[in-house]
Amino acid sequence: MRLVAACRPIAIEERPGGVLFRLQANDDANVRLTCVLHLASPAPLTVAEAAVAGLLCESRTLAQIAHLRGVSVNTIKSQVRQVFRKLEVDSRVALVRRLAP
């Protein structure tokens, strides 16, 4: 704890799933410390949400997904909202980037 107290931040970066801190000792330019704070992972997707997410990544429309899944468009809209919330994305492009290997 004394080491961290004697350091100043030189970089703070948001990373997927966490925050990276780079610290440098106040009295020595050669002493650096890198810490990564991992945030709790979001809630896992249900089977239905994962299926909807996969179809969204295939560029299917909400109507096409509803027809393929045998449910209403409103059900798909609700599942899309849950997928976006759980994966912390706000668009289809961000969803594809998040799920891409």
DSSP file (Angstrom, degrees, kcal/mol; ACC not computed):
  #  RESIDUE AA STRUCTURE BP1 BP2  ACC     N-H-->O    O-->H-N    N-H-->O    O-->H-N    TCO  KAPPA ALPHA  PHI   PSI    X-CA   Y-CA   Z-CA
    1    1 A M     >        0   0    0      0, 0.0     4,-2.1     0, 0.0     5,-0.2   0.000 360.0 360.0 360.0 -34.0    0.0    0.0    0.0
    2    2 A R  H  >  +     0   0    0      1,-0.2     4,-1.4     2,-0.2     5,-0.1   0.873 360.0  55.9 -63.1 -35.9    2.9    2.4    0.7
    3    3 A L  H  4 S+     0   0    0      1,-0.2     3,-0.4     2,-0.2    -1,-0.2   0.940 109.7  44.0 -61.9 -47.7    4.1    1.8   -2.9
    4    4 A V  H >4 S+     0   0    0      1,-0.2     3,-1.6     2,-0.2    -1,-0.2   0.878 110.2  55.7 -66.2 -37.6    0.8    2.9   -4.4
    5    5 A A  H 3< S+     0   0    0     -4,-2.1    -1,-0.2     1,-0.3    -2,-0.2   0.798 105.4  53.2 -65.2 -27.3    0.5    5.9   -2.1
    6    6 A A  T 3< S+     0   0    0     -4,-1.4    20,-3.0    -3,-0.4    21,-0.4   0.171 100.2  84.9 -92.9  18.2    3.9    7.1   -3.3
    7    7 A C  E <   -A   25   0A   0     -3,-1.6    18,-0.2    18,-0.3    25,-0.1  -0.818  61.6-149.2-119.9 158.1    2.9    7.0   -6.9
    8    8 A R  E     -A   24   0A   0     16,-2.8    16,-2.5    -2,-0.3     2,-0.2  -0.955  31.0-106.3-122.0 146.1    1.1    9.3   -9.3
    9    9 A P  E     +A   23   0A   0      0, 0.0    14,-0.3     0, 0.0     3,-0.1  -0.500  33.6 174.3 -71.5 135.2   -1.1    8.1  -12.2
   10   10 A I  E    S+     0   0A   0     12,-3.3     2,-0.3     1,-0.4    13,-0.2   0.538  70.8  11.6-112.7 -15.2    0.4    8.6  -15.7
   11   11 A A  E     -A   22   0A   0     11,-1.4    11,-2.8     2,-0.0     2,-0.4  -0.942  52.9-173.6-160.8 140.7   -2.3    6.8  -17.6
   12   12 A I  E     +A   21   0A   0     -2,-0.3     2,-0.4     9,-0.2     9,-0.2  -0.977  16.9 179.0-134.9 121.7   -5.8    5.6  -17.1
   13   13 A E  E     -A   20   0A   0      7,-2.5     7,-3.1    -2,-0.4     2,-0.5  -0.976  26.3-132.4-128.1 135.7   -7.5    3.6  -19.8
   14   14 A E  E     -A   19   0A   0     -2,-0.4     5,-0.2     5,-0.2    -2,-0.0  -0.741  31.2-177.3 -82.4 131.3  -10.9    2.0  -20.0
   15   15 A R  E >   -A   18   0A   0      3,-2.8     3,-2.3    -2,-0.5     2,-0.3  -0.867  41.6 -80.1-122.3 157.6  -10.6   -1.5  -21.4
   16   16 A P  T 3  S+     0   0    0      0, 0.0     3,-0.1     0, 0.0     0, 0.0  -0.431 120.0   4.5 -57.9 121.7  -13.4   -4.1  -22.1
   17   17 A G  T 3  S+     0   0    0     -2,-0.3    22,-2.5     1,-0.1     2,-0.3   0.507 133.5  15.7  83.0   4.4  -14.3   -5.5  -18.8
   18   18 A G  E <  S-AB  15  38A   0     -3,-2.3    -3,-2.8    20,-0.3     2,-0.4  -0.987  73.0 -94.7-178.5-173.0  -12.0   -3.3  -16.7
   19   19 A V  E     -AB  14  37A   0     18,-2.3    18,-3.3    -2,-0.3     2,-0.5  -0.997  26.2-146.7-131.6 133.4   -9.8   -0.2  -16.2
   20   20 A L  E     -AB  13  36A   0     -7,-3.1    -7,-2.5    -2,-0.4     2,-0.4  -0.870  13.0-167.7-102.9 131.6   -6.0   -0.1  -16.6
   21   21 A F  E     -AB  12  35A   0     14,-3.4    14,-2.9    -2,-0.5     2,-0.5  -0.969   6.0-163.8-117.2 131.7   -4.0    2.2  -14.4
   22   22 A R  E     -AB  11  34A   0    -11,-2.8   -12,-3.3    -2,-0.4   -11,-1.4  -0.979  15.9-172.6-113.5 125.2   -0.3    3.1  -15.0
   23   23 A L  E     -AB   9  33A   0     10,-3.6    10,-2.6    -2,-0.5     2,-0.4  -0.857  11.1-160.3-118.6 150.4    1.5    4.6  -12.0
   24   24 A Q  E     -AB   8  32A   0    -16,-2.5   -16,-2.8    -2,-0.3     8,-0.2  -0.993  30.0-107.4-130.2 138.7    4.9    6.1  -11.6
   25   25 A A  E     -A    7   0A   0      6,-2.6     3,-0.4     3,-0.4   -18,-0.3  -0.364  23.0-134.5 -62.5 139.3    6.8    6.6   -8.3
   26   26 A N  S    S+     0   0    0    -20,-3.0    -1,-0.1     1,-0.2   -19,-0.1   0.831 102.8  37.0 -64.1 -32.8    6.9   10.2   -7.3
   27   27 A D  S    S+     0   0    0    -21,-0.4     2,-0.4     1,-0.2    -1,-0.2   0.477 117.6  46.9-102.9  -2.7   10.6   10.0   -6.4
   28   28 A D    >   -     0   0    0     -3,-0.4     3,-1.2     3,-0.2    -3,-0.4  -0.927  55.8-160.9-146.2 116.3   12.0    7.7   -9.2
   29   29 A A  T 3  S+     0   0    0     -2,-0.4    -1,-0.1     1,-0.2    -3,-0.0   0.678  93.3  59.3 -68.7 -17.5   11.2    8.0  -12.9
   30   30 A N  T 3  S+     0   0    0     -6,-0.1     2,-0.7     1,-0.0    -1,-0.2   0.559  85.6  86.2 -89.9  -8.3   12.3    4.3  -13.5
   31   31 A V    <   +     0   0    0     -3,-1.2    -6,-2.6    -6,-0.1     2,-0.3  -0.836  55.8 164.0 -98.6 113.3    9.8    2.8  -11.0
   32   32 A R  E     -B   24   0A   0     -2,-0.7     2,-0.4    -8,-0.2    -8,-0.2  -0.943  19.2-163.7-129.4 151.0    6.4    2.1  -12.7
   33   33 A L  E     -B   23   0A   0    -10,-2.6   -10,-3.6    -2,-0.3     2,-0.5  -1.000   3.8-159.1-135.8 132.6    3.5    0.0  -11.8
   34   34 A T  E     -B   22   0A   0     -2,-0.4     2,-0.4   -12,-0.2   -12,-0.2  -0.964  13.5-178.6-115.4 127.9    0.6   -1.2  -14.0
   35   35 A C  E     -B   21   0A   0    -14,-2.9   -14,-3.4    -2,-0.5     2,-0.5  -0.952  12.7-158.5-124.3 143.5   -2.7   -2.3  -12.4
   36   36 A V  E     -B   20   0A   0     -2,-0.4     2,-0.7   -16,-0.2   -16,-0.2  -0.986   5.0-157.2-123.4 122.4   -5.8   -3.6  -14.0
   37   37 A L  E     -B   19   0A   0    -18,-3.3   -18,-2.3    -2,-0.5     2,-0.5  -0.879  13.7-152.0 -97.9 111.4   -9.1   -3.4  -12.2
   38   38 A H  E     -B   18   0A   0     -2,-0.7   -20,-0.3   -20,-0.2     2,-0.2  -0.736   8.3-144.5 -88.3 127.1  -11.4   -6.0  -13.6
   39   39 A L        -     0   0    0    -22,-2.5    -1,-0.0    -2,-0.5     0, 0.0  -0.530  34.5 -84.0 -85.9 155.9  -15.1   -5.2  -13.4
   40   40 A A        -     0   0    0     -2,-0.2    -1,-0.1     1,-0.1   -23,-0.1  -0.309  51.7-109.1 -58.8 139.1  -17.7   -7.8  -12.7
   41   41 A S        -     0   0    0      1,-0.1    -1,-0.1    -3,-0.1    -3,-0.0  -0.402  37.1-103.6 -71.3 147.8  -18.8   -9.5  -15.9
   42   42 A P        -     0   0    0      0, 0.0    -1,-0.1     0, 0.0    44,-0.1  -0.186  50.0 -77.2 -66.2 164.5  -22.3   -8.8  -17.1
   43   43 A A        -     0   0    0      1,-0.1     2,-0.0    43,-0.0     0, 0.0  -0.337  57.4-105.0 -60.8 141.1  -25.1  -11.2  -16.7
   44   44 A P        -     0   0    0      0, 0.0     2,-0.2     0, 0.0    -1,-0.1  -0.305  36.5-104.2 -68.3 154.1  -24.9  -14.1  -19.2
   45   45 A L        -     0   0    0      1,-0.1     2,-0.1    -3,-0.1    38,-0.0  -0.495  31.4-120.9 -75.8 145.7  -27.3  -14.2  -22.1
   46   46 A T     >  -     0   0    0     -2,-0.2     4,-2.5     1,-0.1     5,-0.2  -0.298  33.0-101.1 -73.1 170.9  -30.2  -16.6  -22.0
   47   47 A V  H  > S+     0   0    0      1,-0.2     4,-2.0     2,-0.2     5,-0.1   0.917 125.3  47.8 -60.7 -43.7  -30.5  -19.2  -24.8
   48   48 A A  H  > S+     0   0    0      2,-0.2     4,-2.4     1,-0.2    -1,-0.2   0.913 111.9  49.1 -65.3 -42.9  -33.1  -17.1  -26.5
   49   49 A E  H  > S+     0   0    0      1,-0.2     4,-2.7     2,-0.2    -2,-0.2   0.896 110.2  51.2 -64.4 -40.0  -31.1  -13.9  -26.2
   50   50 A A  H  X S+     0   0    0     -4,-2.5     4,-2.2     2,-0.2    -1,-0.2   0.895 110.2  49.7 -63.7 -39.8  -28.0  -15.6  -27.6
   51   51 A A  H  X S+     0   0    0     -4,-2.0     4,-2.1     2,-0.2    -2,-0.2   0.923 112.2  47.3 -64.3 -44.4  -30.0  -16.9  -30.6
   52   52 A V  H  X S+     0   0    0     -4,-2.4     4,-2.5     2,-0.2    -2,-0.2   0.910 110.6  52.5 -63.5 -42.7  -31.3  -13.4  -31.2
   53   53 A A  H  X S+     0   0    0     -4,-2.7     4,-2.1     1,-0.2    -1,-0.2   0.910 108.9  50.6 -60.3 -42.5  -27.8  -11.9  -30.9
   54   54 A G  H  X S+     0   0    0     -4,-2.2     4,-0.7     1,-0.2    -1,-0.2   0.904 111.3  47.2 -61.9 -42.0  -26.5  -14.4  -33.5
   55   55 A L  H  <>S+     0   0    0     -4,-2.1     5,-1.9     1,-0.2     3,-0.5   0.866 109.2  54.2 -69.8 -35.6  -29.3  -13.5  -35.9
   56   56 A L  H ><5S+     0   0    0     -4,-2.5     3,-1.8     1,-0.2    -1,-0.2   0.906 105.2  54.1 -61.0 -40.6  -28.7   -9.8  -35.4
   57   57 A C  H 3<5S+     0   0    0     -4,-2.1    -1,-0.2     1,-0.3    -2,-0.2   0.712 101.4  59.5 -67.7 -19.8  -25.0  -10.4  -36.3
   58   58 A E  T 3<5S-     0   0    0     -4,-0.7    -1,-0.3    -3,-0.5    -2,-0.2   0.307 120.0-111.9 -87.8   8.3  -26.2  -12.1  -39.5
   59   59 A S  T < 5 +     0   0    0     -3,-1.8    -3,-0.2     1,-0.2     2,-0.2   0.759  61.6 159.4  67.1  28.4  -27.9   -8.7  -40.4
   60   60 A R      < -     0   0    0     -5,-1.9    -1,-0.2     1,-0.1     2,-0.1  -0.520  39.8-118.8 -76.9 149.1  -31.5  -10.2  -40.1
   61   61 A T     >  -     0   0    0     -2,-0.2     4,-2.4     1,-0.1     5,-0.2  -0.398  25.1-109.3 -79.6 165.0  -34.3   -7.7  -39.5
   62   62 A L  H  > S+     0   0    0      1,-0.2     4,-2.6     2,-0.2     5,-0.2   0.898 121.2  52.2 -61.2 -39.9  -36.4   -7.8  -36.4
   63   63 A A  H  > S+     0   0    0      2,-0.2     4,-2.3     1,-0.2    -1,-0.2   0.908 109.5  48.6 -63.5 -42.0  -39.4   -9.2  -38.5
   64   64 A Q  H  > S+     0   0    0      2,-0.2     4,-2.7     1,-0.2    -2,-0.2   0.915 112.4  48.6 -64.0 -42.5  -37.2  -11.9  -40.0
   65   65 A I  H  X S+     0   0    0     -4,-2.4     4,-2.5     2,-0.2     5,-0.2   0.922 110.9  50.5 -64.0 -43.4  -35.9  -12.9  -36.5
   66   66 A A  H  X>S+     0   0    0     -4,-2.6     5,-1.9     2,-0.2     4,-1.4   0.919 112.1  47.6 -60.2 -43.7  -39.5  -13.0  -35.1
   67   67 A H  H  <5S+     0   0    0     -4,-2.3     3,-0.2     1,-0.2    -2,-0.2   0.931 113.8  46.8 -63.5 -46.0  -40.6  -15.2  -38.0
   68   68 A L  H  <5S+     0   0    0     -4,-2.7    -1,-0.2     1,-0.2    -2,-0.2   0.861 117.4  42.7 -64.7 -35.6  -37.7  -17.6  -37.6
   69   69 A R  H  <5S-     0   0    0     -4,-2.5    -1,-0.2    -5,-0.2    -2,-0.2   0.610 107.0-125.3 -87.7 -13.1  -38.1  -17.8  -33.8
   70   70 A G  T  <5S+     0   0    0     -4,-1.4     2,-0.2     1,-0.3    -3,-0.2   0.832  72.5 107.5  73.3  32.6  -41.9  -18.1  -34.0
   71   71 A V  S   <S-     0   0    0     -5,-1.9    -1,-0.3    -6,-0.2    -2,-0.1  -0.790  74.0 -82.1-131.8 175.4  -42.5  -15.1  -31.7
   72   72 A S     >  -     0   0    0     -2,-0.2     4,-1.7     1,-0.1     3,-0.2  -0.353  34.2-116.6 -78.2 160.4  -43.8  -11.5  -32.0
   73   73 A V  H  > S+     0   0    0      1,-0.2     4,-2.6     2,-0.2     5,-0.2   0.859 116.7  59.0 -62.2 -35.6  -41.7   -8.6  -33.1
   74   74 A N  H  > S+     0   0    0      1,-0.2     4,-2.1     2,-0.2    -1,-0.2   0.875 102.9  51.8 -63.6 -36.2  -42.3   -7.0  -29.7
   75   75 A T  H  > S+     0   0    0      2,-0.2     4,-2.3     1,-0.2    -1,-0.2   0.921 110.8  48.2 -63.6 -43.0  -40.7  -10.1  -28.0
   76   76 A I  H  X S+     0   0    0     -4,-1.7     4,-2.7     2,-0.2    -2,-0.2   0.904 109.0  53.3 -64.5 -41.7  -37.7   -9.7  -30.2
   77   77 A K  H  X S+     0   0    0     -4,-2.6     4,-2.3     1,-0.2    -1,-0.2   0.916 110.0  48.4 -58.8 -42.9  -37.4   -6.0  -29.4
   78   78 A S  H  X S+     0   0    0     -4,-2.1     4,-2.0     1,-0.2    -2,-0.2   0.917 112.1  48.1 -63.3 -44.2  -37.4   -6.8  -25.7
   79   79 A Q  H  X S+     0   0    0     -4,-2.3     4,-2.5     2,-0.2    -2,-0.2   0.874 109.7  52.9 -66.1 -36.8  -34.7   -9.5  -26.2
   80   80 A V  H  X S+     0   0    0     -4,-2.7     4,-2.8     2,-0.2     5,-0.2   0.919 108.0  51.3 -63.5 -43.2  -32.6   -7.1  -28.3
   81   81 A R  H  X S+     0   0    0     -4,-2.3     4,-2.4     1,-0.2    -2,-0.2   0.916 111.4  47.8 -59.0 -42.5  -32.8   -4.5  -25.5
   82   82 A Q  H  X S+     0   0    0     -4,-2.0     4,-2.9     2,-0.2     5,-0.2   0.903 111.3  50.0 -66.3 -41.2  -31.7   -7.1  -23.0
   83   83 A V  H  X S+     0   0    0     -4,-2.5     4,-2.5     2,-0.2    -2,-0.2   0.947 112.6  46.9 -61.1 -48.7  -28.8   -8.3  -25.2
   84   84 A F  H  X>S+     0   0    0     -4,-2.8     5,-2.2     1,-0.2     4,-0.6   0.906 114.9  47.1 -60.5 -42.3  -27.6   -4.7  -25.6
   85   85 A R  H ><5S+     0   0    0     -4,-2.4     3,-0.6    -5,-0.2    -2,-0.2   0.940 114.3  45.5 -65.5 -47.3  -27.9   -4.0  -21.9
   86   86 A K  H 3<5S+     0   0    0     -4,-2.9    -2,-0.2     1,-0.2    -1,-0.2   0.860 119.5  40.3 -67.1 -35.9  -26.2   -7.2  -20.8
   87   87 A L  H 3<5S-     0   0    0     -4,-2.5    -1,-0.2    -5,-0.2    -2,-0.2   0.428 107.6-126.2 -93.4   0.6  -23.3   -6.8  -23.3
   88   88 A E  T <<5 +     0   0    0     -3,-0.6     2,-0.3    -4,-0.6    -3,-0.2   0.920  64.0 130.7  55.2  50.8  -23.1   -3.0  -22.8
   89   89 A V      < -     0   0    0     -5,-2.2    -1,-0.2    -6,-0.1    -2,-0.1  -0.857  45.7-160.9-125.0 163.7  -23.5   -2.1  -26.4
   90   90 A D        +     0   0    0     -2,-0.3     2,-0.3     1,-0.1     3,-0.1   0.271  69.7  32.8-130.5  11.5  -25.8    0.4  -28.1
   91   91 A S  S  > S-     0   0    0      1,-0.1     4,-1.9    -7,-0.1    -1,-0.1  -0.980  78.4-108.0-157.3 166.6  -25.9   -0.7  -31.8
   92   92 A R  H  > S+     0   0    0     -2,-0.3     4,-2.6     2,-0.2     5,-0.2   0.880 118.9  55.0 -65.6 -37.4  -25.7   -3.7  -34.0
   93   93 A V  H  > S+     0   0    0      1,-0.2     4,-2.4     2,-0.2    -1,-0.2   0.933 108.9  46.9 -61.8 -45.5  -22.2   -2.7  -35.1
   94   94 A A  H  > S+     0   0    0      1,-0.2     4,-2.2     2,-0.2    -1,-0.2   0.869 110.9  53.6 -64.3 -35.5  -21.0   -2.6  -31.5
   95   95 A L  H  X S+     0   0    0     -4,-1.9     4,-2.4     2,-0.2    -2,-0.2   0.930 109.0  47.6 -63.8 -45.8  -22.7   -5.9  -30.9
   96   96 A V  H  X S+     0   0    0     -4,-2.6     4,-1.6     1,-0.2    -2,-0.2   0.923 113.0  48.9 -62.1 -43.7  -20.8   -7.5  -33.9
   97   97 A R  H  < S+     0   0    0     -4,-2.4    -1,-0.2     1,-0.2    -2,-0.2   0.888 112.3  49.1 -62.5 -38.3  -17.5   -6.0  -32.6
   98   98 A R  H  < S+     0   0    0     -4,-2.2    -1,-0.2     1,-0.2    -2,-0.2   0.876 117.5  39.3 -69.2 -37.4  -18.2   -7.3  -29.1
   99   99 A L  H  < S+     0   0    0     -4,-2.4    -1,-0.2    -5,-0.1    -2,-0.2   0.599  90.7 106.8 -91.1 -11.2  -19.1  -10.8  -30.3
  100  100 A A     <        0   0    0     -4,-1.6    -3,-0.0    -5,-0.2    -4,-0.0  -0.413 360.0 360.0 -68.2 143.0  -16.4  -11.1  -33.0
  101  101 A P              0   0    0      0, 0.0    -1,-0.1     0, 0.0    -4,-0.1   0.495 360.0 360.0 -70.1 360.0  -13.5  -13.4  -32.1
